Amino acid sequence: MTTSPTLQRSAPRSEPDAITVEVLRSRLEALGREAGLAIERTAISPVVSETKDYSVTIIDANGRLITGIGYITGHFGASVSAVRATMARHGDTIAPGDVFLANDPHNGGGLHPNDVIIQRPAFAEGKIVGWVAVSAHMMDMGGMTPGSLSPHATECFQEALRFPPVRLLRREEEVRDIWSILRTNIRSAPLIEADLRALVAGCNVAVTKIEEAVAGLGAARFTASVEALERATAEALARRVEAIADGVYRSAGWLELGEQDVYAIPCKLTVAGNRLVFDFAGCPPQLPRYFNSKPYIVQSALASKLHMWLAADLPYSQALLDLIEVRCPPSSLLNCEPPAPIGAAHMDATGAGISAAMQCMLLALGASPDAPEHRLLSAPPSIGWAMMTWAFKQEGLGTGSFIHTDGTLGGSPAGNDRDGIDLSSDLVGTKGSLEMPDVEILEAAYPVLIEERNAGKGNHGLGAYRSGGACHEVLRPHGIEALTGFMISTRGSVPNAGAAGGGLGARTSLKILRENGASEDVPLQAAGVKVTSKESFAFQGPTGGGFGDPLSRPAEWVEQDVRRGRISADEAKRFYAVVFAEGALDPKASESLRRGRRKERLSLARQPERPVGGEPLSVVEGFPLFPGVVQVGSRAVSEDSGAVLAEAPHPWTGGCCTLDEKDVGVNGYIVVTRSYVDPLSGRRLLLEILQRDGSSLFECSPDRWTGRNATDPD
């Protein structure tokens, strides 16, 4: 029976109706966008107004996330942490018109000291009914390095001016002492103050609109509607996770301390019913470098990735954060204690952890045919960047600095049915986390000239489906004698992994192009790099990996890449075994060369560690264990040849031929990879990056294969 709207309104109900809840959700997201526009239109720095490195987070009276707006979705969970710290510190003294500031990850702050979080409570009927937290990257917060990102800081005291939750305004009156402390301790103080005031303006817009919404609904009904929205989201998320195959999945990410100093950050994902438990046991201890992190930062960063996969059509709410259990060892890189530096707490170590966690998640989805997200399989997201801060002196204007973020726009990983996207770190979900600023805006704001900007070319992310290209850019000083750079880049040593036999992604590259035509490689975390007015600086960001064996890429697609200048004919032959004769594709020669390459793999590879033997299956039907590997009863079978690779519960990799090879970066770092090859066809099923001691961290063990019960991750 259909109930009329009039009858619905006239009958009192304990629960708000679905329409009321949905209208409120839309209203909150709209007012968040309005607050974001206020920030964009009043901020001074292009990193806020053009690159859009800001966010608006709406939180309930209990410190639970209602929704978030903006590209930097990693801010949402960090803002929740900051608001909870503010509530705990200031408690009953919080009054209407109070505005708080926090930026210290060690003490109620956000992602890192530059990402200042401005918070203001919304009141109705004399009580707090919610909070607005806005955050943006400040160009400088003091410390030993212009821009406040210091790769070689050994203590947090060297990095930046750090605030626990403190009042910036009290009952709408400025707390002058705090503003004075800020102006005294930061570079480019007028610019930073203007950006901070833009955040306060955005916060005020959102709070005013929320209080109007509460006045229309009533405080009790507003609270009930927010709670109903979270419950509905949690129920939808639980159903989606329950469709993922219970089991244990392991992988590793890689943290680069220097060109030859690399640490593995392992992750074990246990899927148990509607629980996702990410355990980082074995994470290295905290280090005297700027990238130590905190569990809430890891959780927030991981949520921003998982939202794209599991909940892109759902509100980004507390239900998503609660879904993710993160376990980080105490005093480790991912769970540090003071005085560990935290200037880049959201970057290197967190990025390596998220890389490992997303590899685990993709393994789980690959083994889950009933999960709708199974169709979205891809290589892991491109984690890494070519980024730096630049300091300069302008005659009559003094010193200045800016952060250059174009190199965060990497090349996306390849999918299971498509090539990657240029200038985007992710294939699934929203576009890259930051906008690429207009060249003219950058050149007008700072003394630089952008000589070249495009999507990089070359043999990155090889596979049946290849990755996209990352940002390649060349710039030089303009109207000044020199730029002094502080490099905060990653992925120069260990590339992003591929999937299903796909190749590794491209590494980050930084170079100075000298006046005499020579080029000089720049270490990815070098400080004080000088580029004169007669020189240029070139960089190219990293890409995700490929999907599927490169020898399986259709020759016609390789031909298109050659025609479009993405790769050369020589690279096509070397990496894809595709032959061109007199400028035209030679299909017969290509097929012959590919057959020879597969045979060569088998001749060079070691025989299976645990061979099963027996005749190959003519029909391969069952449950997926891994892209290209199917569980048929108690046997793991290669889809390509029907070869039986393993009997349950043994790993299917034990039935593959294996080939270990060295992949050397321009900095000389050697990555050892292991190819797991179909013993009959020579097709590469998996390309794994090994640990320095040659051991493997790979595991893909759904419960239906191992027979174990993962319902208790403890």
Protein Blocks (a to p, Z undefined) as FASTA:
>chain_A
ZZdfklmmmpccfbdcfklmmmmmmmmmmmmmmmmmmmmmmmmblklmmnopacdddddf
kopafbdcdjklmlmmmmmmmmmmmmmmnmmmpcghiacddfbfknopafbmklccdddd
ddeehiafbdcddddddfbggdjbehiiafkbcbfklmpccdddddfbgghiacfklmmm
mmmmpghklmmmmmmmmmmmmmmmmmmmmmmmmmmnopklmmmmmmmmmmmmmmmmmmmm
mmpccddddddddddfbfklccddddddddehjaccddfehiacddddfkbccfklmmmm
mmmmmmmmmmmmbccdfklmmmpccdddehiaklccdfbdfklmmmmmmmmmmmmmmmmm
mmmmmmmmkbmklmmgccdddedddddddddddehklpaddddfklmmccddddfkbccd
ehiabfghcddfbdcddfklmmmmpccddfbdcddedjehiafbdcddddddddddehia
bdcddddbehklbccddeehiacddddddddddfkopacdddfkbghiacdfkbccdddd
dddddedjfklgcfklmmmmmmnomacfklmmmmnopaceehiacfklmmmmmmmmmmmm
mmmpccdfbdgbjaddfbdcdddfbghiacehjaccdfklopafbdcfbdfklmpccddd
ddddfkopacdddddddfklopafbdcdddfkopafbdcddfklnopafkbmZZ
